[in-house]
């Protein structure tokens, strides 16, 4: 059974950076599409970035394009989200997700539902 554990959240000032990590256990991520989502209080869960298992294509939502960078390290069995130029509206709980059947390309990302981490809080405030 695949388990995902996020870390790296915290309090940061506007304009600052954080790097989130998602470490997997119980299975190798090599054949899983991976994604980062977030959910702010009172808002729906938002997909931020996804990476395909087949060719490594990466999708970014418009809200984070140019500021966030997703990467995957199969040797470490982990995915990362480098977040730069953070804004107060980036405040949310951030989740990683894995799904062997998700569809990911540079313009689309869908089908994540099988495995989720517990989330890590990111707060952007002065």
Backbone as CSV, one residue per row, in Angstrom:
resi,resn,N_x,N_y,N_z,CA_x,CA_y,CA_z,C_x,C_y,C_z
1,UNK,0.846,-1.195,0.000,0.000,0.000,0.000,0.881,1.244,0.000
2,UNK,0.676,2.073,-0.996,1.464,3.292,-1.091,1.059,4.284,-0.007
3,UNK,2.038,4.852,0.667,1.790,5.911,1.632,2.613,7.126,1.261
4,UNK,2.020,8.298,1.426,2.666,9.557,1.075,2.730,10.450,2.301
5,UNK,3.882,11.066,2.521,4.047,11.964,3.654,4.682,13.264,3.184
6,UNK,3.924,14.359,3.346,4.436,15.662,2.960,5.189,16.317,4.129
7,UNK,6.112,17.180,3.787,6.828,17.973,4.782,7.339,19.243,4.119
8,UNK,7.803,20.181,4.946,8.406,21.392,4.414,7.541,22.634,4.506
9,UNK,6.306,22.473,4.966,5.451,23.636,5.122,5.902,24.507,6.280
10,UNK,5.261,25.660,6.390,5.603,26.554,7.477,5.113,27.958,7.210
11,UNK,5.630,28.893,7.997,5.286,30.311,7.875,6.395,31.025,7.111
12,UNK,6.017,31.774,6.101,6.994,32.499,5.289,6.420,33.863,4.948
13,UNK,7.300,34.842,4.783,6.859,36.177,4.412,6.543,36.253,2.928
14,UNK,5.685,37.168,2.534,5.424,37.358,1.099,6.729,37.598,0.341
15,UNK,6.820,36.967,-0.821,8.034,37.041,-1.611,9.055,35.966,-1.279
16,UNK,8.818,35.231,-0.210,9.746,34.190,0.207,9.554,32.881,-0.536
17,UNK,10.328,31.886,-0.107,10.317,30.585,-0.766,10.180,29.464,0.251
18,UNK,9.610,28.371,-0.204,9.552,27.122,0.552,9.719,25.980,-0.434
19,UNK,10.241,24.865,0.080,10.335,23.653,-0.722,9.599,22.546,0.010
20,UNK,8.539,22.055,-0.611,7.776,20.943,-0.056,8.321,19.626,-0.584
21,UNK,8.309,18.628,0.294,8.715,17.285,-0.077,7.566,16.323,0.153
22,UNK,7.492,15.304,-0.662,6.519,14.238,-0.502,7.279,12.924,-0.655
23,UNK,7.441,12.233,0.458,8.175,10.973,0.447,7.194,9.812,0.431
24,UNK,7.483,8.826,-0.417,6.597,7.688,-0.565,7.209,6.443,0.047
25,UNK,6.337,5.574,0.534,6.760,4.269,1.029,5.708,3.243,0.656
26,UNK,6.095,1.997,0.622,5.161,0.932,0.315,5.100,0.560,-1.149
27,UNK,5.601,1.434,-2.013,5.615,1.158,-3.447,6.528,2.181,-4.102
28,UNK,7.013,1.843,-5.276,7.849,2.761,-6.016,6.987,3.727,-6.813
29,UNK,7.440,4.977,-6.899,6.676,6.002,-7.618,6.921,5.989,-9.115
30,UNK,7.793,5.123,-9.551,8.220,5.161,-10.951,7.037,5.096,-11.913
31,UNK,6.008,4.331,-11.555,4.884,4.132,-12.474,3.635,4.901,-12.050
32,UNK,3.826,5.872,-11.175,2.703,6.692,-10.734,2.823,8.105,-11.301
33,UNK,1.728,8.638,-11.798,1.667,10.077,-12.006,1.531,10.721,-10.634
34,UNK,2.150,11.884,-10.479,2.155,12.557,-9.194,1.622,13.973,-9.331
35,UNK,1.114,14.501,-8.250,0.542,15.842,-8.300,0.648,16.529,-6.948
36,UNK,0.603,17.837,-7.011,0.458,18.671,-5.821,-0.866,19.424,-5.919
37,UNK,-1.618,19.399,-4.833,-2.868,20.122,-4.711,-2.767,21.017,-3.474
38,UNK,-3.714,21.942,-3.355,-3.818,22.708,-2.132,-5.282,23.013,-1.858
39,UNK,-5.576,23.273,-0.608,-6.933,23.640,-0.225,-6.868,24.707,0.854
40,UNK,-7.421,25.869,0.534,-7.501,26.971,1.485,-8.845,26.890,2.202
41,UNK,-8.937,27.471,3.391,-10.204,27.437,4.133,-11.355,28.004,3.315
42,UNK,-12.430,27.256,3.256,-13.611,27.712,2.548,-13.545,27.597,1.046
43,UNK,-12.467,27.030,0.534,-12.299,26.899,-0.917,-12.178,25.439,-1.323
44,UNK,-12.422,25.182,-2.590,-12.275,23.826,-3.114,-10.795,23.481,-3.299
45,UNK,-10.516,22.187,-3.278,-9.155,21.740,-3.534,-8.747,22.129,-4.945
46,UNK,-7.529,22.646,-5.070,-7.027,23.152,-6.353,-5.802,22.352,-6.788
47,UNK,-5.814,21.863,-7.997,-4.655,21.183,-8.560,-3.627,22.201,-8.997
48,UNK,-2.384,22.050,-8.559,-1.328,23.021,-8.846,-0.360,22.552,-9.917
49,UNK,0.105,21.334,-9.778,1.124,20.832,-10.679,1.063,19.314,-10.698
50,UNK,1.305,18.754,-11.871,1.257,17.303,-12.037,2.413,16.884,-12.919
51,UNK,2.909,15.673,-12.692,3.980,15.141,-13.516,3.604,13.750,-13.983
52,UNK,3.773,13.500,-15.273,3.408,12.217,-15.850,4.466,11.167,-15.540
53,UNK,4.016,9.921,-15.392,4.950,8.820,-15.147,5.616,8.361,-16.441
54,UNK,4.960,8.586,-17.573,5.448,8.046,-18.843,6.622,8.838,-19.392
55,UNK,6.420,10.151,-19.569,7.460,10.948,-20.228,7.929,12.134,-19.391
56,UNK,7.423,12.245,-18.171,7.861,13.333,-17.303,7.261,14.679,-17.627
57,UNK,6.234,14.701,-18.481,5.572,15.973,-18.775,5.046,16.588,-17.479
58,UNK,5.151,17.905,-17.389,4.710,18.594,-16.182,3.670,19.642,-16.532
59,UNK,2.591,19.619,-15.786,1.513,20.591,-15.931,1.575,21.574,-14.758
60,UNK,1.324,22.830,-15.030,1.198,23.842,-13.981,-0.102,24.604,-14.159
61,UNK,-0.789,24.840,-13.060,-1.949,25.709,-13.084,-1.495,27.144,-13.303
62,UNK,-2.362,27.931,-13.908,-2.002,29.325,-14.181,-1.646,30.088,-12.913
63,UNK,-2.282,29.708,-11.809,-2.078,30.435,-10.559,-0.653,30.294,-10.014
64,UNK,0.083,29.267,-10.461,1.424,29.043,-9.930,2.495,28.993,-11.022
65,UNK,2.105,29.069,-12.265,3.051,28.975,-13.369,4.085,30.086,-13.269
66,UNK,5.343,29.719,-13.388,6.425,30.690,-13.301,6.933,30.933,-11.893
67,UNK,6.182,30.452,-10.888,6.604,30.630,-9.499,6.913,29.307,-8.811
68,UNK,6.194,28.249,-9.179,6.365,26.939,-8.560,7.016,25.992,-9.559
69,UNK,7.857,25.106,-9.032,8.517,24.107,-9.858,8.373,22.741,-9.207
70,UNK,7.793,21.812,-9.955,7.634,20.450,-9.457,8.738,19.570,-10.020
71,UNK,9.221,18.644,-9.194,10.220,17.690,-9.660,9.966,16.340,-9.009
72,UNK,10.498,15.314,-9.634,10.322,13.947,-9.151,11.673,13.262,-9.137
73,UNK,11.974,12.568,-8.078,13.222,11.836,-7.950,12.879,10.376,-7.700
74,UNK,12.929,9.576,-8.732,12.563,8.166,-8.581,13.526,7.434,-7.643
75,UNK,14.777,7.816,-7.640,15.747,7.152,-6.772,15.426,7.398,-5.295
76,UNK,14.930,8.609,-4.999,14.556,8.946,-3.619,13.111,8.577,-3.314
77,UNK,12.376,8.170,-4.367,10.946,7.856,-4.224,10.193,9.045,-3.646
78,UNK,10.434,10.199,-4.280,9.887,11.434,-3.740,9.557,12.415,-4.850
79,UNK,8.676,13.330,-4.525,8.408,14.474,-5.386,8.568,15.729,-4.541
80,UNK,8.845,16.820,-5.235,9.109,18.074,-4.551,8.332,19.206,-5.228
81,UNK,8.081,20.246,-4.468,7.467,21.454,-5.021,8.247,22.650,-4.488
82,UNK,9.032,23.253,-5.377,9.753,24.469,-5.028,8.821,25.650,-5.263
83,UNK,8.586,26.421,-4.216,7.642,27.528,-4.299,8.401,28.831,-4.056
84,UNK,8.425,29.673,-5.054,9.101,30.971,-4.974,8.088,32.095,-5.132
85,UNK,8.504,33.293,-4.770,7.643,34.476,-4.895,6.271,34.225,-4.278
86,UNK,6.265,33.694,-3.087,5.006,33.330,-2.444,4.169,34.553,-2.114
87,UNK,2.858,34.360,-2.214,1.883,35.420,-1.973,0.953,34.995,-0.840
88,UNK,0.321,35.942,-0.173,-0.633,35.569,0.880,-1.726,34.621,0.388
89,UNK,-2.114,34.758,-0.863,-3.160,33.878,-1.394,-2.673,32.456,-1.638
90,UNK,-1.395,32.199,-1.442,-0.879,30.834,-1.516,-1.077,30.082,-0.206
91,UNK,-1.564,30.772,0.814,-1.812,30.125,2.106,-2.856,29.029,1.969
92,UNK,-2.487,27.827,2.376,-3.370,26.665,2.238,-2.683,25.444,2.844
93,UNK,-3.435,24.354,2.908,-2.844,23.050,3.187,-2.479,22.432,1.837
94,UNK,-1.250,21.979,1.720,-0.741,21.424,0.480,-0.663,19.893,0.589
95,UNK,-1.160,19.238,-0.445,-1.206,17.781,-0.471,-0.483,17.244,-1.697
96,UNK,0.182,16.115,-1.545,0.640,15.415,-2.738,-0.291,14.229,-2.985
97,UNK,-0.353,13.827,-4.227,-1.236,12.744,-4.633,-0.529,11.879,-5.666
98,UNK,-0.916,10.621,-5.700,-0.353,9.675,-6.658,-1.470,8.844,-7.258
99,UNK,-1.339,8.541,-8.522,-2.341,7.710,-9.180,-1.724,7.101,-10.436
100,UNK,-1.771,5.778,-10.575,-1.172,5.162,-11.758,-1.964,5.412,-13.024
101,UNK,-3.207,5.822,-12.873,-4.062,6.006,-14.040,-4.370,7.450,-14.382
102,UNK,-3.745,8.396,-13.685,-4.034,9.808,-13.958,-3.512,10.217,-15.331
103,UNK,-4.166,11.197,-15.924,-3.785,11.704,-17.232,-3.067,13.035,-17.060
104,UNK,-1.836,13.097,-17.524,-1.033,14.303,-17.337,-0.309,14.655,-18.623
105,UNK,-0.439,15.919,-19.020,0.324,16.478,-20.111,0.623,17.908,-19.759
106,UNK,1.292,18.619,-20.605,1.676,19.980,-20.241,0.466,20.910,-20.175
107,UNK,-0.661,20.489,-20.767,-1.851,21.333,-20.746,-3.001,20.744,-19.945
108,UNK,-2.810,19.573,-19.362,-3.914,18.957,-18.648,-3.412,18.068,-17.529
109,UNK,-4.316,17.854,-16.561,-4.008,17.003,-15.413,-5.335,16.575,-14.815
110,UNK,-5.614,15.277,-14.777,-6.879,14.817,-14.228,-6.771,13.372,-13.779
111,UNK,-7.712,12.973,-12.946,-7.812,11.574,-12.573,-7.102,11.162,-11.310
112,UNK,-6.721,12.124,-10.482,-6.055,11.763,-9.230,-7.090,11.460,-8.164
113,UNK,-6.942,10.288,-7.538,-7.890,9.947,-6.483,-7.460,8.778,-5.627
114,UNK,-6.427,8.039,-6.092,-6.099,6.807,-5.385,-5.367,7.030,-4.070
115,UNK,-4.338,7.864,-4.092,-3.489,8.003,-2.908,-3.233,9.481,-2.606
116,UNK,-3.370,9.822,-1.329,-3.171,11.203,-0.878,-2.328,11.208,0.391
117,UNK,-1.545,12.258,0.553,-0.844,12.471,1.798,-1.750,13.178,2.794
118,UNK,-1.214,13.431,3.973,-2.015,14.050,5.037,-2.015,15.571,4.957
119,UNK,-1.117,16.122,4.161,-1.076,17.564,3.966,-0.063,18.268,4.855
120,UNK,0.408,19.411,4.386,1.313,20.256,5.163,0.861,21.707,5.007
121,UNK,0.811,22.434,6.110,0.295,23.803,6.105,1.354,24.773,5.605
122,UNK,0.947,25.627,4.689,1.789,26.725,4.220,1.053,28.026,4.526
123,UNK,1.707,28.909,5.246,1.124,30.198,5.583,2.053,31.296,5.113
124,UNK,1.519,32.183,4.285,2.303,33.295,3.760,1.743,34.571,4.371
125,UNK,2.535,35.170,5.236,2.061,36.334,5.966,3.237,37.136,6.484
126,UNK,3.038,38.443,6.559,4.067,39.313,7.134,3.803,39.528,8.620
